[in-house]
Amino acid sequence: MNHEQFIEQNVLAELKKLGFSLPVCRRASYMAVDHYRRSSQASRKGRMFDDCLHIAKVWASKFAKEKV
C-alpha cells in the first residue's frame, strides 16, 4: 500500500464513521489525495494525514446534502 492508497482508504473509513453517504465519502477522499499530491509539506511535522483528513471533512460538510 502506498501513501495515496493509505490516505484514500483511511479518510474514507473516517468519513463513514462520521455518517456521510458513500458518494460524498469517496469524493472527499479523492480531494484528500489531491491535496496530498499538491502539497509540498505538512503544516507540522508528521501531520500530513491530519491535513488531508481536514480537507476531506471540510469538503464533505460543504457538499453533503445530509448525513445519513
N, CA, C and O atoms as CSV, one atom per row, in Angstrom:
chain,resi,resn,atom,element,x,y,z
A,1,MET,N,N,0.854,-1.174,0.000
A,1,MET,CA,C,0.000,0.000,0.000
A,1,MET,C,C,0.900,1.238,0.000
A,1,MET,O,O,1.780,1.378,0.850
A,2,ASN,N,N,0.671,2.116,-0.949
A,2,ASN,CA,C,1.463,3.344,-0.993
A,2,ASN,C,C,0.761,4.458,-0.204
A,2,ASN,O,O,-0.310,4.241,0.363
A,3,HIS,N,N,1.357,5.621,-0.173
A,3,HIS,CA,C,0.837,6.728,0.630
A,3,HIS,C,C,-0.548,7.167,0.179
A,3,HIS,O,O,-1.423,7.422,1.006
A,4,GLU,N,N,-0.745,7.255,-1.114
A,4,GLU,CA,C,-2.039,7.714,-1.634
A,4,GLU,C,C,-3.154,6.728,-1.300
A,4,GLU,O,O,-4.257,7.137,-0.937
A,5,GLN,N,N,-2.874,5.445,-1.418
A,5,GLN,CA,C,-3.877,4.437,-1.067
A,5,GLN,C,C,-4.193,4.480,0.424
A,5,GLN,O,O,-5.351,4.341,0.820
A,6,PHE,N,N,-3.169,4.671,1.247
A,6,PHE,CA,C,-3.371,4.776,2.690
A,6,PHE,C,C,-4.291,5.943,3.025
A,6,PHE,O,O,-5.234,5.796,3.803
A,7,ILE,N,N,-4.015,7.089,2.441
A,7,ILE,CA,C,-4.831,8.275,2.706
A,7,ILE,C,C,-6.257,8.043,2.235
A,7,ILE,O,O,-7.206,8.336,2.963
A,8,GLU,N,N,-6.417,7.525,1.034
A,8,GLU,CA,C,-7.760,7.312,0.481
A,8,GLU,C,C,-8.578,6.353,1.347
A,8,GLU,O,O,-9.729,6.645,1.671
A,9,GLN,N,N,-7.997,5.219,1.722
A,9,GLN,CA,C,-8.736,4.221,2.494
A,9,GLN,C,C,-9.072,4.709,3.898
A,9,GLN,O,O,-10.186,4.500,4.377
A,10,ASN,N,N,-8.128,5.350,4.554
A,10,ASN,CA,C,-8.370,5.770,5.928
A,10,ASN,C,C,-9.281,6.986,6.023
A,10,ASN,O,O,-10.069,7.093,6.962
A,11,VAL,N,N,-9.188,7.896,5.072
A,11,VAL,CA,C,-10.110,9.037,5.043
A,11,VAL,C,C,-11.524,8.537,4.770
A,11,VAL,O,O,-12.477,9.001,5.396
A,12,LEU,N,N,-11.664,7.606,3.851
A,12,LEU,CA,C,-12.968,7.025,3.539
A,12,LEU,C,C,-13.578,6.374,4.786
A,12,LEU,O,O,-14.760,6.568,5.072
A,13,ALA,N,N,-12.785,5.614,5.514
A,13,ALA,CA,C,-13.275,4.960,6.733
A,13,ALA,C,C,-13.674,5.984,7.797
A,13,ALA,O,O,-14.699,5.822,8.460
A,14,GLU,N,N,-12.870,7.033,7.961
A,14,GLU,CA,C,-13.170,8.070,8.961
A,14,GLU,C,C,-14.472,8.782,8.643
A,14,GLU,O,O,-15.287,9.018,9.534
A,15,LEU,N,N,-14.672,9.126,7.382
A,15,LEU,CA,C,-15.884,9.848,6.995
A,15,LEU,C,C,-17.123,8.965,7.107
A,15,LEU,O,O,-18.203,9.450,7.444
A,16,LYS,N,N,-16.972,7.671,6.825
A,16,LYS,CA,C,-18.098,6.748,7.017
A,16,LYS,C,C,-18.494,6.706,8.487
A,16,LYS,O,O,-19.679,6.680,8.818
A,17,LYS,N,N,-17.485,6.699,9.373
A,17,LYS,CA,C,-17.768,6.699,10.813
A,17,LYS,C,C,-18.523,7.949,11.231
A,17,LYS,O,O,-19.338,7.911,12.152
A,18,LEU,N,N,-18.250,9.054,10.555
A,18,LEU,CA,C,-18.926,10.310,10.878
A,18,LEU,C,C,-20.337,10.375,10.299
A,18,LEU,O,O,-21.099,11.283,10.630
A,19,GLY,N,N,-20.691,9.425,9.442
A,19,GLY,CA,C,-22.057,9.328,8.958
A,19,GLY,C,C,-22.340,9.947,7.605
A,19,GLY,O,O,-23.503,10.159,7.263
A,20,PHE,N,N,-21.319,10.240,6.831
A,20,PHE,CA,C,-21.536,10.784,5.492
A,20,PHE,C,C,-21.899,9.658,4.530
A,20,PHE,O,O,-21.525,8.505,4.745
A,21,SER,N,N,-22.624,9.995,3.473
A,21,SER,CA,C,-23.006,8.988,2.479
A,21,SER,C,C,-21.772,8.535,1.698
A,21,SER,O,O,-20.761,9.236,1.647
A,22,LEU,N,N,-21.873,7.362,1.099
A,22,LEU,CA,C,-20.732,6.777,0.388
A,22,LEU,C,C,-20.233,7.637,-0.772
A,22,LEU,O,O,-19.021,7.807,-0.906
A,23,PRO,N,N,-21.115,8.193,-1.626
A,23,PRO,CA,C,-20.592,9.041,-2.714
A,23,PRO,C,C,-19.838,10.273,-2.202
A,23,PRO,O,O,-18.824,10.668,-2.778
A,24,VAL,N,N,-20.330,10.867,-1.136
A,24,VAL,CA,C,-19.644,12.031,-0.564
A,24,VAL,C,C,-18.312,11.601,0.035
A,24,VAL,O,O,-17.313,12.308,-0.100
A,25,CYS,N,N,-18.290,10.453,0.692
A,25,CYS,CA,C,-17.037,9.943,1.273
A,25,CYS,C,C,-15.993,9.686,0.196
A,25,CYS,O,O,-14.824,10.041,0.353
A,26,ARG,N,N,-16.421,9.071,-0.892
A,26,ARG,CA,C,-15.479,8.774,-1.981
A,26,ARG,C,C,-14.907,10.054,-2.584
A,26,ARG,O,O,-13.696,10.167,-2.778
A,27,ARG,N,N,-15.771,11.008,-2.878
A,27,ARG,CA,C,-15.304,12.257,-3.492
A,27,ARG,C,C,-14.393,13.015,-2.534
A,27,ARG,O,O,-13.381,13.576,-2.955
A,28,ALA,N,N,-14.738,13.037,-1.268
A,28,ALA,CA,C,-13.907,13.732,-0.284
A,28,ALA,C,C,-12.554,13.041,-0.130
A,28,ALA,O,O,-11.537,13.711,0.054
A,29,SER,N,N,-12.530,11.716,-0.204
A,29,SER,CA,C,-11.245,11.017,-0.108
A,29,SER,C,C,-10.379,11.304,-1.334
A,29,SER,O,O,-9.155,11.375,-1.221
A,30,TYR,N,N,-11.002,11.471,-2.507
A,30,TYR,CA,C,-10.243,11.868,-3.695
A,30,TYR,C,C,-9.676,13.277,-3.523
A,30,TYR,O,O,-8.559,13.560,-3.956
A,31,MET,N,N,-10.445,14.150,-2.894
A,31,MET,CA,C,-9.956,15.508,-2.636
A,31,MET,C,C,-8.774,15.478,-1.663
A,31,MET,O,O,-7.834,16.261,-1.800
A,32,ALA,N,N,-8.824,14.579,-0.690
A,32,ALA,CA,C,-7.717,14.442,0.259
A,32,ALA,C,C,-6.450,13.970,-0.453
A,32,ALA,O,O,-5.360,14.476,-0.186
A,33,VAL,N,N,-6.592,13.006,-1.353
A,33,VAL,CA,C,-5.437,12.517,-2.116
A,33,VAL,C,C,-4.907,13.622,-3.024
A,33,VAL,O,O,-3.695,13.772,-3.182
A,34,ASP,N,N,-5.801,14.385,-3.611
A,34,ASP,CA,C,-5.390,15.505,-4.456
A,34,ASP,C,C,-4.601,16.525,-3.642
A,34,ASP,O,O,-3.601,17.062,-4.120
A,35,HIS,N,N,-5.040,16.792,-2.425
A,35,HIS,CA,C,-4.306,17.711,-1.548
A,35,HIS,C,C,-2.914,17.148,-1.244
A,35,HIS,O,O,-1.932,17.890,-1.232
A,36,TYR,N,N,-2.834,15.847,-1.000
A,36,TYR,CA,C,-1.544,15.206,-0.740
A,36,TYR,C,C,-0.598,15.383,-1.929
A,36,TYR,O,O,0.585,15.675,-1.755
A,37,ARG,N,N,-1.129,15.204,-3.128
A,37,ARG,CA,C,-0.297,15.330,-4.330
A,37,ARG,C,C,0.197,16.754,-4.531
A,37,ARG,O,O,1.319,16.961,-4.993
A,38,ARG,N,N,-0.625,17.733,-4.189
A,38,ARG,CA,C,-0.275,19.134,-4.440
A,38,ARG,C,C,0.588,19.753,-3.350
A,38,ARG,O,O,1.299,20.724,-3.608
A,39,SER,N,N,0.541,19.214,-2.146
A,39,SER,CA,C,1.263,19.864,-1.051
A,39,SER,C,C,2.717,19.400,-1.014
A,39,SER,O,O,3.025,18.233,-1.253
A,40,SER,N,N,3.579,20.330,-0.714
A,40,SER,CA,C,4.998,20.008,-0.660
A,40,SER,C,C,5.421,19.572,0.737
A,40,SER,O,O,6.403,18.849,0.901
A,41,GLN,N,N,4.674,20.017,1.742
A,41,GLN,CA,C,4.983,19.623,3.113
A,41,GLN,C,C,3.741,19.792,3.979
A,41,GLN,O,O,2.799,20.493,3.610
A,42,ALA,N,N,3.754,19.147,5.117
A,42,ALA,CA,C,2.624,19.221,6.043
A,42,ALA,C,C,2.671,20.530,6.822
A,42,ALA,O,O,3.689,21.222,6.843
A,43,SER,N,N,1.559,20.853,7.457
A,43,SER,CA,C,1.515,22.076,8.254
A,43,SER,C,C,2.442,21.966,9.463
A,43,SER,O,O,3.029,22.958,9.894
A,44,ARG,N,N,2.570,20.757,10.008
A,44,ARG,CA,C,3.511,20.479,11.091
A,44,ARG,C,C,4.134,19.118,10.828
A,44,ARG,O,O,3.599,18.326,10.052
A,45,LYS,N,N,5.232,18.852,11.452
A,45,LYS,CA,C,5.931,17.591,11.232
A,45,LYS,C,C,5.033,16.404,11.602
A,45,LYS,O,O,4.489,16.344,12.704
A,46,GLY,N,N,4.891,15.472,10.672
A,46,GLY,CA,C,4.108,14.275,10.921
A,46,GLY,C,C,2.606,14.467,10.831
A,46,GLY,O,O,1.854,13.609,11.293
A,47,ARG,N,N,2.149,15.561,10.253
A,47,ARG,CA,C,0.718,15.859,10.215
A,47,ARG,C,C,0.111,15.835,8.816
A,47,ARG,O,O,-0.944,16.435,8.609
A,48,MET,N,N,0.720,15.181,7.869
A,48,MET,CA,C,0.186,15.182,6.508
A,48,MET,C,C,-1.181,14.506,6.449
A,48,MET,O,O,-2.095,15.019,5.802
A,49,PHE,N,N,-1.332,13.356,7.119
A,49,PHE,CA,C,-2.632,12.685,7.102
A,49,PHE,C,C,-3.698,13.564,7.746
A,49,PHE,O,O,-4.820,13.639,7.247
A,50,ASP,N,N,-3.363,14.221,8.835
A,50,ASP,CA,C,-4.324,15.106,9.501
A,50,ASP,C,C,-4.739,16.254,8.587
A,50,ASP,O,O,-5.908,16.638,8.568
A,51,ASP,N,N,-3.800,16.797,7.839
A,51,ASP,CA,C,-4.122,17.868,6.887
A,51,ASP,C,C,-5.071,17.361,5.804
A,51,ASP,O,O,-6.039,18.034,5.452
A,52,CYS,N,N,-4.788,16.177,5.283
A,52,CYS,CA,C,-5.643,15.598,4.238
A,52,CYS,C,C,-7.032,15.284,4.783
A,52,CYS,O,O,-8.031,15.506,4.098
A,53,LEU,N,N,-7.104,14.773,6.004
A,53,LEU,CA,C,-8.394,14.472,6.619
A,53,LEU,C,C,-9.192,15.746,6.847
A,53,LEU,O,O,-10.408,15.762,6.660
A,54,HIS,N,N,-8.522,16.798,7.244
A,54,HIS,CA,C,-9.206,18.084,7.444
A,54,HIS,C,C,-9.810,18.585,6.132
A,54,HIS,O,O,-10.955,19.036,6.107
A,55,ILE,N,N,-9.048,18.508,5.054
A,55,ILE,CA,C,-9.547,18.924,3.738
A,55,ILE,C,C,-10.781,18.101,3.367
A,55,ILE,O,O,-11.771,18.648,2.880
A,56,ALA,N,N,-10.722,16.802,3.594
A,56,ALA,CA,C,-11.843,15.923,3.255
A,56,ALA,C,C,-13.078,16.244,4.091
A,56,ALA,O,O,-14.193,16.255,3.570
A,57,LYS,N,N,-12.889,16.503,5.383
A,57,LYS,CA,C,-14.031,16.828,6.251
A,57,LYS,C,C,-14.685,18.136,5.835
A,57,LYS,O,O,-15.912,18.237,5.804
A,58,VAL,N,N,-13.884,19.125,5.520
A,58,VAL,CA,C,-14.426,20.414,5.086
A,58,VAL,C,C,-15.191,20.240,3.783
A,58,VAL,O,O,-16.301,20.753,3.639
A,59,TRP,N,N,-14.608,19.522,2.839
A,59,TRP,CA,C,-15.280,19.306,1.561
A,59,TRP,C,C,-16.588,18.548,1.762
A,59,TRP,O,O,-17.617,18.923,1.200
A,60,ALA,N,N,-16.553,17.491,2.555
A,60,ALA,CA,C,-17.747,16.665,2.770
A,60,ALA,C,C,-18.851,17.458,3.460
A,60,ALA,O,O,-20.021,17.334,3.100
A,61,SER,N,N,-18.491,18.261,4.436
A,61,SER,CA,C,-19.522,19.024,5.148
A,61,SER,C,C,-20.138,20.100,4.262
A,61,SER,O,O,-21.311,20.436,4.430
A,62,LYS,N,N,-19.378,20.640,3.332
A,62,LYS,CA,C,-19.927,21.654,2.427
A,62,LYS,C,C,-20.850,21.049,1.382
A,62,LYS,O,O,-21.868,21.648,1.036
A,63,PHE,N,N,-20.509,19.870,0.874
A,63,PHE,CA,C,-21.215,19.332,-0.274
A,63,PHE,C,C,-22.148,18.169,0.039
A,63,PHE,O,O,-22.799,17.646,-0.865
A,64,ALA,N,N,-22.224,17.762,1.276
A,64,ALA,CA,C,-23.177,16.708,1.642
A,64,ALA,C,C,-24.544,17.341,1.826
A,64,ALA,O,O,-24.692,18.338,2.533
A,65,LYS,N,N,-25.531,16.757,1.188
A,65,LYS,CA,C,-26.885,17.276,1.358
A,65,LYS,C,C,-27.355,17.015,2.778
A,65,LYS,O,O,-28.003,17.854,3.402
A,66,GLU,N,N,-27.016,15.842,3.269
A,66,GLU,CA,C,-27.366,15.491,4.642
A,66,GLU,C,C,-26.512,14.315,5.071
A,66,GLU,O,O,-26.026,13.551,4.237
A,67,LYS,N,N,-26.334,14.174,6.363
A,67,LYS,CA,C,-25.655,12.994,6.874
A,67,LYS,C,C,-26.650,11.852,6.898
A,67,LYS,O,O,-27.828,12.051,7.194
A,68,VAL,N,N,-26.185,10.676,6.591
A,68,VAL,CA,C,-27.080,9.510,6.581
A,68,VAL,C,C,-27.126,8.912,7.953
A,68,VAL,O,O,-27.821,7.919,8.171
